[in-house]
């Protein structure tokens, strides 16, 4: 018989994962704000255009590949979270910890395009390159945000494992 979980309690458990996503978004906004205010001061000796173009192309490629890679890694983590043994620890604690780790890894990986934008801006690229990379990261934060359904599936799987 499948185990039922209280969804309201689960929503409260997602407070810390959501805080991590919000902080990542704040970091992205702060980068854009600082670059907007101190732009000319930060770009003292820009790299030659040809070098920046090559670096920008590589970073765009890495940023684009980060999306399916993060999705695959998140899928694998969620599946491992559901199937790894929990031992003698309460399944709720284990689920909360495992889901937090999954969110931290996803946010860390998807935050990288925003940092690429900062790097390119510091190397002399225009502000719009920073914005494009930042928007890529922001999209990733939205796509890989904490989701109640994922967390609920994890809790149910671990609860069922605990009762076997």
Z-matrix of the N, CA and C atoms (Angstrom, degrees):
N
C 1 1.452
C 2 1.533 1 108.32
N 3 1.345 2 118.30 1 127.21
C 4 1.459 3 121.24 2 -179.65
C 5 1.520 4 111.87 3 -65.09
N 6 1.292 5 115.27 4 145.43
C 7 1.467 6 122.67 5 -179.09
C 8 1.530 7 108.90 6 -85.91
N 9 1.342 8 117.89 7 137.95
C 10 1.470 9 123.40 8 178.79
C 11 1.525 10 109.05 9 -98.65
N 12 1.320 11 115.96 10 141.03
C 13 1.456 12 122.22 11 -178.11
C 14 1.527 13 109.20 12 -122.46
N 15 1.330 14 116.30 13 141.76
C 16 1.462 15 122.61 14 177.68
C 17 1.528 16 109.68 15 -74.36
N 18 1.339 17 117.77 16 113.37
C 19 1.466 18 121.98 17 -176.72
C 20 1.528 19 112.78 18 -67.30
N 21 1.327 20 118.47 19 -31.18
C 22 1.467 21 120.15 20 -179.92
C 23 1.529 22 110.63 21 -67.10
N 24 1.310 23 116.87 22 -38.85
C 25 1.459 24 121.04 23 176.69
C 26 1.516 25 111.43 24 -65.81
N 27 1.331 26 115.26 25 -35.95
C 28 1.464 27 119.90 26 178.77
C 29 1.525 28 111.07 27 -65.98
N 30 1.319 29 116.08 28 -39.69
C 31 1.468 30 120.45 29 179.96
C 32 1.528 31 110.39 30 -59.78
N 33 1.313 32 117.08 31 -38.78
C 34 1.462 33 121.19 32 178.58
C 35 1.529 34 110.97 33 -66.72
N 36 1.341 35 116.98 34 -34.70
C 37 1.469 36 121.29 35 178.90
C 38 1.525 37 112.45 36 -64.31
N 39 1.317 38 117.18 37 -22.28
C 40 1.467 39 120.87 38 -177.08
C 41 1.527 40 113.02 39 -85.69
N 42 1.319 41 117.50 40 7.12
C 43 1.464 42 121.17 41 -179.78
C 44 1.522 43 113.28 42 -59.25
N 45 1.325 44 117.42 43 -49.47
C 46 1.465 45 120.86 44 -179.28
C 47 1.530 46 112.12 45 -67.47
N 48 1.335 47 119.08 46 -45.10
C 49 1.466 48 117.48 47 175.08
C 50 1.530 49 112.92 48 -57.82
N 51 1.326 50 117.38 49 -39.59
C 52 1.468 51 119.79 50 177.67
C 53 1.523 52 111.41 51 -66.32
N 54 1.323 53 116.69 52 -37.23
C 55 1.461 54 120.70 53 177.67
C 56 1.531 55 110.51 54 -61.04
N 57 1.314 56 117.10 55 -39.44
C 58 1.463 57 121.37 56 178.11
C 59 1.524 58 110.42 57 -63.45
N 60 1.320 59 117.69 58 -43.42
C 61 1.466 60 121.04 59 178.77
C 62 1.529 61 110.68 60 -64.76
N 63 1.321 62 116.87 61 -43.00
C 64 1.472 63 120.71 62 178.98
C 65 1.525 64 110.39 63 -63.23
N 66 1.326 65 117.02 64 -42.04
C 67 1.470 66 119.93 65 178.89
C 68 1.528 67 110.93 66 -64.32
N 69 1.315 68 117.71 67 -37.82
C 70 1.469 69 120.80 68 176.95
C 71 1.527 70 110.05 69 -63.20
N 72 1.331 71 116.77 70 -40.65
C 73 1.469 72 120.54 71 177.68
C 74 1.526 73 111.00 72 -65.86
N 75 1.323 74 116.50 73 -38.16
C 76 1.470 75 120.66 74 177.94
C 77 1.531 76 110.03 75 -64.54
N 78 1.325 77 117.18 76 -39.84
C 79 1.465 78 120.62 77 177.47
C 80 1.527 79 110.01 78 -61.82
N 81 1.318 80 117.20 79 -43.70
C 82 1.473 81 120.36 80 177.61
C 83 1.529 82 111.06 81 -60.26
N 84 1.319 83 116.45 82 -45.78
C 85 1.467 84 120.56 83 179.29
C 86 1.527 85 111.11 84 -63.30
N 87 1.328 86 116.77 85 -39.54
C 88 1.467 87 120.71 86 179.43
C 89 1.524 88 111.05 87 -64.80
N 90 1.318 89 116.96 88 -39.97
C 91 1.469 90 120.55 89 177.76
C 92 1.519 91 110.03 90 -60.31
N 93 1.316 92 116.14 91 -47.31
C 94 1.471 93 120.00 92 -179.65
C 95 1.529 94 110.22 93 -63.12
N 96 1.306 95 116.84 94 -43.92
C 97 1.466 96 120.99 95 -179.18
C 98 1.527 97 111.78 96 -62.94
N 99 1.318 98 116.97 97 -46.47
C 100 1.465 99 120.76 98 179.61
C 101 1.527 100 110.34 99 -62.76
N 102 1.320 101 117.01 100 -43.19
C 103 1.468 102 119.96 101 179.51
C 104 1.532 103 111.35 102 -66.69
N 105 1.311 104 117.09 103 -33.63
C 106 1.464 105 120.62 104 177.80
C 107 1.528 106 110.42 105 -67.53
N 108 1.315 107 116.33 106 -42.64
C 109 1.466 108 120.68 107 -176.55
C 110 1.528 109 111.57 108 -76.61
N 111 1.328 110 117.06 109 -44.31
C 112 1.461 111 121.28 110 -174.10
C 113 1.531 112 113.41 111 -105.81
N 114 1.311 113 116.99 112 19.44
C 115 1.458 114 122.04 113 -172.56
C 116 1.504 115 116.12 114 -44.89
N 117 1.325 116 117.77 115 -58.03
C 118 1.466 117 121.39 116 -176.14
C 119 1.526 118 111.37 117 -64.93
N 120 1.321 119 116.93 118 -36.00
C 121 1.469 120 120.52 119 179.84
C 122 1.528 121 112.06 120 -68.34
N 123 1.327 122 116.91 121 -30.48
C 124 1.462 123 120.84 122 -178.56
C 125 1.527 124 112.48 123 -80.09
N 126 1.307 125 116.78 124 -21.07
C 127 1.470 126 121.32 125 -176.14
C 128 1.529 127 110.84 126 -106.58
N 129 1.321 128 117.50 127 55.50
C 130 1.457 129 122.16 128 -175.58
C 131 1.527 130 112.85 129 -63.76
N 132 1.320 131 118.30 130 -50.65
C 133 1.460 132 121.82 131 -178.03
C 134 1.525 133 109.10 132 -127.66
N 135 1.331 134 117.10 133 87.30
C 136 1.465 135 118.99 134 -178.09
C 137 1.530 136 111.89 135 -66.83
N 138 1.315 137 114.87 136 147.67
C 139 1.458 138 121.04 137 174.89
C 140 1.525 139 108.78 138 -68.36
N 141 1.329 140 117.25 139 158.73
C 142 1.472 141 119.97 140 175.01
C 143 1.539 142 110.38 141 -60.73
N 144 1.320 143 115.80 142 148.62
C 145 1.473 144 121.35 143 -175.94
C 146 1.531 145 111.88 144 -55.83
N 147 1.321 146 118.23 145 -43.27
C 148 1.469 147 121.13 146 -178.25
C 149 1.532 148 110.89 147 -61.40
N 150 1.308 149 117.03 148 -42.27
C 151 1.468 150 121.10 149 179.21
C 152 1.523 151 110.31 150 -66.06
N 153 1.336 152 116.86 151 -44.96
C 154 1.473 153 120.40 152 179.10
C 155 1.519 154 111.22 153 -62.60
N 156 1.330 155 116.60 154 -38.73
C 157 1.462 156 120.32 155 -179.76
C 158 1.523 157 110.43 156 -62.71
N 159 1.313 158 116.52 157 -42.61
C 160 1.463 159 120.71 158 179.27
C 161 1.531 160 110.10 159 -64.74
N 162 1.335 161 116.97 160 -48.41
C 163 1.470 162 121.47 161 -179.92
C 164 1.528 163 110.09 162 -61.95
N 165 1.329 164 117.53 163 -43.40
C 166 1.467 165 122.32 164 -179.97
C 167 1.522 166 110.30 165 -60.04
N 168 1.334 167 117.25 166 -43.86
C 169 1.465 168 121.22 167 -179.85
C 170 1.522 169 111.04 168 -62.10
N 171 1.325 170 116.35 169 -44.22
C 172 1.463 171 120.33 170 178.76
C 173 1.533 172 110.33 171 -62.73
N 174 1.337 173 116.47 172 -44.75
C 175 1.467 174 119.64 173 -178.59
C 176 1.530 175 112.05 174 -68.24
N 177 1.341 176 117.57 175 -35.17
C 178 1.467 177 119.36 176 173.93
C 179 1.532 178 109.67 177 -61.41
N 180 1.311 179 116.51 178 -43.91
C 181 1.463 180 120.15 179 179.20
C 182 1.517 181 111.77 180 -60.81
N 183 1.335 182 115.89 181 -46.16
C 184 1.468 183 120.05 182 178.97
C 185 1.530 184 110.07 183 -64.05
N 186 1.330 185 117.04 184 -41.11
C 187 1.464 186 120.93 185 179.70
C 188 1.518 187 112.25 186 -63.33
N 189 1.320 188 116.14 187 -39.86
C 190 1.463 189 120.22 188 179.91
C 191 1.528 190 110.40 189 -69.83
N 192 1.325 191 116.97 190 -41.03
C 193 1.464 192 121.09 191 179.01
C 194 1.532 193 110.94 192 -67.49
N 195 1.332 194 117.41 193 -25.29
C 196 1.467 195 120.76 194 179.34
C 197 1.529 196 111.90 195 -59.90
N 198 1.328 197 117.78 196 -30.85
C 199 1.471 198 120.32 197 -178.04
C 200 1.523 199 112.56 198 -65.97
N 201 1.347 200 119.49 199 -57.93
C 202 1.471 201 117.36 200 179.55
C 203 1.525 202 112.56 201 -66.68
N 204 1.338 203 117.13 202 -31.58
C 205 1.462 204 119.79 203 178.08
C 206 1.532 205 110.48 204 -64.82
N 207 1.317 206 116.92 205 -44.97
C 208 1.464 207 121.25 206 178.44
C 209 1.523 208 110.23 207 -63.23
N 210 1.324 209 116.89 208 -41.03
C 211 1.461 210 120.70 209 178.61
C 212 1.526 211 110.85 210 -62.21
N 213 1.330 212 116.83 211 -44.94
C 214 1.465 213 120.79 212 179.46
C 215 1.528 214 110.62 213 -64.49
N 216 1.314 215 116.39 214 -46.91
C 217 1.457 216 120.11 215 -179.18
C 218 1.525 217 111.20 216 -62.95
N 219 1.319 218 116.78 217 -39.88
C 220 1.473 219 120.40 218 178.60
C 221 1.525 220 110.31 219 -64.11
N 222 1.326 221 116.49 220 -42.75
C 223 1.468 222 121.03 221 178.48
C 224 1.529 223 110.33 222 -60.17
N 225 1.323 224 116.71 223 -45.70
C 226 1.458 225 121.30 224 -179.97
C 227 1.534 226 110.00 225 -63.97
N 228 1.323 227 116.67 226 -45.52
C 229 1.462 228 119.97 227 178.99
C 230 1.527 229 111.67 228 -59.85
N 231 1.325 230 116.52 229 -45.65
C 232 1.463 231 119.29 230 -179.50
C 233 1.524 232 111.18 231 -61.58
N 234 1.314 233 116.42 232 -40.04
C 235 1.468 234 119.94 233 179.59
C 236 1.531 235 110.64 234 -67.54
N 237 1.344 236 115.97 235 -43.62
C 238 1.464 237 119.02 236 176.81
C 239 1.522 238 111.38 237 -63.00
N 240 1.326 239 116.41 238 -39.11
C 241 1.467 240 120.51 239 177.98
C 242 1.523 241 111.33 240 -57.05
N 243 1.329 242 116.25 241 -37.22
C 244 1.466 243 121.26 242 -177.59
C 245 1.521 244 112.45 243 -77.64
N 246 1.335 245 117.44 244 -28.44
C 247 1.467 246 119.33 245 -170.48
C 248 1.524 247 114.27 246 -105.73
N 249 1.319 248 118.64 247 -18.99
C 250 1.471 249 119.68 248 179.53
C 251 1.520 250 109.77 249 -67.70
N 252 1.323 251 116.99 250 141.16
C 253 1.470 252 120.04 251 179.40
C 254 1.533 253 111.28 252 -62.31
N 255 1.330 254 115.29 253 149.87
C 256 1.459 255 119.10 254 -177.55
C 257 1.523 256 112.77 255 -102.68
N 258 1.301 257 117.96 256 -11.43
C 259 1.466 258 120.35 257 -179.90
C 260 1.514 259 111.26 258 69.13
N 261 1.320 260 116.33 259 -143.68
C 262 1.462 261 121.82 260 -176.34
C 263 1.521 262 113.14 261 -95.75
N 264 1.313 263 117.40 262 9.14
C 265 1.462 264 121.94 263 -178.52
C 266 1.531 265 109.17 264 -86.41
N 267 1.320 266 117.29 265 148.84
C 268 1.466 267 121.42 266 178.25
C 269 1.526 268 109.39 267 -60.84
N 270 1.316 269 116.42 268 133.06
C 271 1.462 270 120.51 269 -175.05
C 272 1.524 271 112.69 270 -60.98
N 273 1.333 272 118.21 271 -30.39
C 274 1.463 273 120.70 272 179.28
C 275 1.522 274 112.52 273 -64.54
N 276 1.326 275 115.94 274 -41.90
C 277 1.470 276 120.53 275 177.89
C 278 1.532 277 110.79 276 -64.94
N 279 1.308 278 115.33 277 -43.03
C 280 1.464 279 120.44 278 -179.07
C 281 1.525 280 109.95 279 -63.91
N 282 1.326 281 116.68 280 -45.15
C 283 1.465 282 120.58 281 -179.29
C 284 1.520 283 111.16 282 -61.98
N 285 1.319 284 115.82 283 -43.90
C 286 1.468 285 120.11 284 -179.50
C 287 1.529 286 111.09 285 -61.45
N 288 1.318 287 116.35 286 -45.26
C 289 1.464 288 121.34 287 -179.74
C 290 1.525 289 111.23 288 -65.65
N 291 1.318 290 116.59 289 -45.34
C 292 1.466 291 120.33 290 -178.32
C 293 1.527 292 111.21 291 -65.09
N 294 1.315 293 117.22 292 -41.58
C 295 1.465 294 119.33 293 -179.24
C 296 1.523 295 110.56 294 -68.03
N 297 1.320 296 117.11 295 -38.42
C 298 1.461 297 120.57 296 176.71
C 299 1.524 298 110.19 297 -60.23
N 300 1.308 299 117.46 298 -43.70
C 301 1.465 300 120.78 299 178.05
C 302 1.525 301 111.13 300 -61.60
N 303 1.304 302 117.15 301 -40.30
C 304 1.469 303 121.04 302 178.69
C 305 1.524 304 110.20 303 -62.61
N 306 1.317 305 117.13 304 -44.42
C 307 1.468 306 121.05 305 179.52
C 308 1.526 307 110.63 306 -65.11
N 309 1.319 308 117.96 307 -42.34
C 310 1.464 309 121.39 308 -179.97
C 311 1.528 310 110.64 309 -61.36
N 312 1.309 311 117.39 310 -44.62
C 313 1.472 312 120.87 311 179.24
C 314 1.526 313 110.23 312 -64.15
N 315 1.328 314 117.61 313 -45.53
C 316 1.469 315 121.22 314 -179.87
C 317 1.525 316 111.56 315 -61.18
N 318 1.320 317 116.12 316 -46.75
C 319 1.469 318 120.68 317 -179.02
C 320 1.527 319 110.25 318 -64.84
N 321 1.316 320 116.77 319 -41.42
C 322 1.461 321 120.21 320 -179.76
C 323 1.521 322 111.42 321 -61.62
N 324 1.316 323 116.06 322 -44.30
C 325 1.466 324 119.45 323 -179.49
C 326 1.527 325 111.99 324 -67.95
N 327 1.302 326 116.97 325 -41.86
C 328 1.455 327 120.30 326 -174.62
C 329 1.522 328 111.77 327 -81.07
N 330 1.312 329 117.78 328 -12.77
C 331 1.461 330 122.21 329 175.65
C 332 1.535 331 110.64 330 -74.91
N 333 1.317 332 117.17 331 -20.57
C 334 1.462 333 120.81 332 -174.83
C 335 1.529 334 114.88 333 -58.20
N 336 1.331 335 121.29 334 -40.56
C 337 1.469 336 118.06 335 177.65
C 338 1.527 337 113.69 336 -58.30
N 339 1.312 338 118.12 337 -33.99
C 340 1.464 339 120.39 338 176.48
C 341 1.519 340 111.52 339 -63.02
N 342 1.323 341 115.79 340 -38.02
C 343 1.459 342 120.22 341 176.86
C 344 1.527 343 111.36 342 -69.93
N 345 1.330 344 116.38 343 -33.63
C 346 1.469 345 119.36 344 175.82
C 347 1.524 346 110.23 345 -62.95
N 348 1.318 347 116.29 346 -38.93
C 349 1.462 348 120.27 347 177.01
C 350 1.517 349 111.60 348 -61.66
N 351 1.324 350 115.94 349 -42.37
C 352 1.459 351 120.17 350 177.30
C 353 1.528 352 110.54 351 -62.22
N 354 1.315 353 116.99 352 -44.88
C 355 1.466 354 120.89 353 178.58
C 356 1.521 355 110.64 354 -58.72
N 357 1.325 356 116.23 355 -46.58
C 358 1.468 357 119.20 356 -178.84
C 359 1.523 358 111.19 357 -65.39
N 360 1.317 359 117.01 358 -37.27
C 361 1.460 360 120.26 359 177.43
C 362 1.523 361 110.15 360 -63.62
N 363 1.324 362 116.84 361 -43.45
C 364 1.463 363 120.81 362 179.46
C 365 1.528 364 111.64 363 -65.59
N 366 1.332 365 115.75 364 -29.11
C 367 1.470 366 119.81 365 178.62
C 368 1.524 367 112.45 366 -80.07
N 369 1.338 368 117.50 367 -7.22
C 370 1.456 369 120.48 368 175.03
C 371 1.514 370 116.47 369 117.49
N 372 1.337 371 117.67 370 1.86
C 373 1.465 372 119.49 371 178.17
C 374 1.523 373 110.36 372 -70.09
N 375 1.322 374 117.07 373 157.70
C 376 1.467 375 119.73 374 179.57
C 377 1.532 376 111.92 375 -70.63
N 378 1.318 377 114.34 376 167.99
C 379 1.464 378 122.90 377 -177.25
C 380 1.521 379 111.86 378 -59.24
N 381 1.341 380 117.83 379 -33.31
C 382 1.470 381 119.14 380 -177.26
C 383 1.525 382 112.51 381 -64.66
N 384 1.327 383 118.50 382 -28.64
C 385 1.472 384 120.57 383 175.69
C 386 1.524 385 109.94 384 -65.44
N 387 1.317 386 116.45 385 -42.38
C 388 1.464 387 121.17 386 176.62
C 389 1.523 388 110.03 387 -59.91
N 390 1.314 389 116.79 388 -44.11
C 391 1.475 390 120.98 389 -179.28
C 392 1.530 391 111.00 390 -63.69
N 393 1.318 392 117.74 391 -42.62
C 394 1.467 393 120.94 392 -179.27
C 395 1.523 394 110.21 393 -61.72
N 396 1.323 395 116.84 394 -48.78
C 397 1.464 396 119.63 395 178.97
C 398 1.529 397 111.34 396 -64.14
N 399 1.313 398 117.24 397 -38.87
C 400 1.468 399 120.86 398 179.23
C 401 1.527 400 110.50 399 -64.30
N 402 1.325 401 116.68 400 -42.08
C 403 1.462 402 119.53 401 178.29
C 404 1.523 403 111.69 402 -65.83
N 405 1.332 404 116.66 403 -33.24
C 406 1.472 405 119.24 404 174.52
C 407 1.530 406 109.96 405 -60.65
N 408 1.326 407 116.07 406 -46.18
C 409 1.471 408 119.91 407 178.74
C 410 1.527 409 111.49 408 -63.48
N 411 1.317 410 116.12 409 -42.53
C 412 1.468 411 120.02 410 -179.95
C 413 1.532 412 110.71 411 -61.93
N 414 1.330 413 116.63 412 -40.53
C 415 1.463 414 120.11 413 176.14
C 416 1.526 415 110.29 414 -61.43
N 417 1.331 416 116.44 415 -42.78
C 418 1.462 417 120.55 416 178.16
C 419 1.514 418 112.36 417 -62.68
N 420 1.329 419 116.81 418 -39.51
C 421 1.470 420 119.70 419 177.32
C 422 1.521 421 110.60 420 -61.90
N 423 1.326 422 116.08 421 -37.56
C 424 1.465 423 119.67 422 177.73
C 425 1.545 424 110.46 423 -68.01
N 426 1.324 425 116.33 424 -45.79
C 427 1.466 426 119.87 425 -176.67
C 428 1.525 427 112.66 426 -65.60
N 429 1.327 428 116.65 427 -37.48
C 430 1.455 429 120.68 428 -173.97
C 431 1.523 430 112.61 429 -108.81
N 432 1.319 431 116.42 430 29.06
C 433 1.462 432 122.92 431 177.62
C 434 1.531 433 109.35 432 -68.87
N 435 1.310 434 117.55 433 162.14
C 436 1.473 435 119.66 434 174.81
C 437 1.531 436 110.30 435 -61.80
N 438 1.315 437 115.22 436 134.44
C 439 1.468 438 120.20 437 -177.95
C 440 1.521 439 109.20 438 -123.80
N 441 1.317 440 114.67 439 129.31
C 442 1.457 441 121.11 440 -177.85
C 443 1.526 442 111.40 441 -59.54
N 444 1.326 443 117.84 442 -40.17
C 445 1.468 444 120.79 443 -178.62
C 446 1.531 445 111.85 444 -63.23
N 447 1.347 446 116.63 445 -41.39
C 448 1.465 447 119.76 446 177.85
C 449 1.527 448 110.54 447 -62.21
N 450 1.316 449 114.69 448 -46.32
C 451 1.464 450 120.02 449 -178.51
C 452 1.526 451 110.66 450 -65.00
N 453 1.319 452 116.80 451 -39.59
C 454 1.469 453 120.38 452 178.76
C 455 1.527 454 110.63 453 -64.28
N 456 1.324 455 117.77 454 -42.50
C 457 1.473 456 120.24 455 177.88
C 458 1.530 457 110.80 456 -61.39
N 459 1.329 458 116.10 457 -39.28
C 460 1.459 459 120.39 458 177.84
C 461 1.533 460 110.61 459 -63.82
N 462 1.319 461 117.06 460 -45.99
C 463 1.471 462 121.25 461 -179.80
C 464 1.527 463 110.72 462 -61.98
N 465 1.321 464 117.16 463 -44.35
C 466 1.469 465 120.65 464 -179.55
C 467 1.526 466 110.16 465 -63.24
N 468 1.338 467 116.93 466 -44.42
C 469 1.465 468 120.15 467 -179.72
C 470 1.527 469 110.83 468 -61.77
N 471 1.332 470 116.75 469 -43.88
C 472 1.464 471 119.25 470 -179.69
C 473 1.533 472 111.50 471 -71.90
N 474 1.320 473 117.70 472 -34.42
C 475 1.473 474 120.75 473 176.91
C 476 1.521 475 109.98 474 -64.72
N 477 1.320 476 116.88 475 -42.32
C 478 1.463 477 120.48 476 178.33
C 479 1.519 478 110.90 477 -65.78
N 480 1.336 479 116.26 478 -38.06
C 481 1.458 480 121.31 479 177.56
C 482 1.535 481 110.17 480 -64.84
N 483 1.319 482 115.75 481 -39.15
C 484 1.470 483 121.54 482 -178.78
C 485 1.535 484 111.54 483 -66.91
N 486 1.319 485 116.51 484 -29.75
C 487 1.473 486 120.65 485 -175.97
C 488 1.527 487 112.67 486 -94.91
N 489 1.324 488 117.11 487 2.77
C 490 1.481 489 118.36 488 179.15
C 491 1.491 490 111.59 489 -81.68
